[in-house]
Amino acid sequence: MLRLVAGFSSIWVPSCGNHTLDRIDPQTGKIVAEIPAGPADSEGGVTAGSGSVWIVTDKQGLLARVDPETNRVITSIQIPSGSYVRYRRRFRLDYVH
């Protein structure tokens, strides 16, 4: 399942294959920047807020803060190991009659 976020006039998509955070122009659908800050997991999440784009970049707990003005990681913050989120595609439907 793909995790992405819209912000700063762009769509931000973690790319597991390239281990990058891709910035996509929503008007053209083209990648305008590939930032070397890939996701910690194959279904990594990304968010935008406080003037930055944020992504957990390794399973040991490294949170990268990306400046959307420069398309560069401006700082990395140590967070608890395993803080990345793994999503599973398991759904269980319980019917109540």
Sequence and secondary structure as in RCSB ss.txt:
>XXXX:A:sequence
MLRLVAGFSSIWVPSCGNHTLDRIDPQTGKIVAEIPAGPADSEGGVTAGSGSVWIVTDKQGLLARVDPETNRVIT
SIQIPSGSYVRYRRRFRLDYVH
>XXXX:A:secstr
    EEETTEEEEEETTTTEEEEE TTT  EEEEES   SSTT  EEEETTEEEEEEETTTEEEEEETTTTEEEE
EEE  TT S             
